[in-house]
Amino acid sequence: MLYDFFIQPYESYSTLFIVLEAVAAFFGILSVWFARKNNILVYPTGIVSTALYVYILFISGVYGDGVINIYYTAMSIYGWYTWANAKGGGAELPITRLKKKGAIFTLGFTAANFLLFYAILIHTDSIVPTLDAITTALAFSAMYLMARKKVENWAFWIACDVISVGLYIYKGLGVTSLQYFVFLILAISAHFEWVRLYRLCLLYTSPSP
């Protein structure tokens, strides 16, 4: 079973492809680790990973996630700028939570992206159009929320990672599936870490009695 899922598919891949996937997975995990630590290095390390995955995923026929990684790359540039140039003359962008209006927008944004990508993917040779569209929609919202330092970004990442673990096993990309499993563990841990940091931020910014 382990051989069928994680080793046999690589028999048809070139050495270069395998190396590129391993490098992309390594930088992807490193990027999520930095995100958990609320460290701006999440973005340069993430750009290396996502740029490589654009190539890997389109070659593998996972078009929705290929598009995700183009978006990741663009949003990483945006997030890098946003984190480094917060309002208030260069002060660090604080971790915050979504308010009602932001939550409604995010849910609508997610649903609209799912419908859009599903409508596109059913007309391609994608082997998993529904799951591809779901992970794409979740990741679009998660990346935007992370760029804005919203605690809720991790809920979207967790949902995306759960689906992606199975998706990449099915597709024959075992290394990437293992990467997403690590992502899942880190995302769960990061959620609690960001909640802790958010509460500390509230404590230090609350007016003295």
C-alpha positions, 0 to 999 in steps of 0.5 A: 500500500505504501509503495503504491501510493508514495513510490510507484508513481515516481517511477515515471517521473524524471529525476529533475521533477522529483528534485523540484518537488522535494525542494518546493515541499521543503520551502513550503514547510519552511514558509508555514513554519515562519507563518506560525511564528508571525515572521515576515520570512514566510513570504520569500520562502513561500515564493520559492515554493509556490513558483516551483509548484506552478510548474509541477502542478500544471505538468501533473494536471492539477490545474486548480492548484496550479492557479492557486500557486500563481495567486500565492506568488502574487499574494506573497508579494502583496503580503510581504509589502503589507507586513513590512509597511503597516499603517503608522509609519512602519509599525508591525501589522497587528494580528486581528480577527474578522468582524461581521462585515469581513466574515460575510465578505470572506464567505462570499469571496470563497463561494464565488471562487468555488463556482468560478473555478468549478465552471472552468475546471469541468471543461478541462481534463482535470481529474478532480474538478470539484475538489480542485475548485474547493481547495482553490477557493479555500486557499484564495481566502486563506492567503488573503486573510493571512496577508491581512493578518487575520486569525481566521486564515488558519481555519481556511488553511486547515480545511484546505490541507485536510482535503489536499492530503487525500487529493495529492495521494490520489494524484500520485504526488506522495511528497506533496501529500506529506507536505500538506500533512505537515502543513495541517499539523502546523496550521492547527498549531499556528491557529492556537499560537495566533490566538495567543498572540492576538490576546497578547496584542489586546492586552498591551493595547487596552487602555489602562484602568 
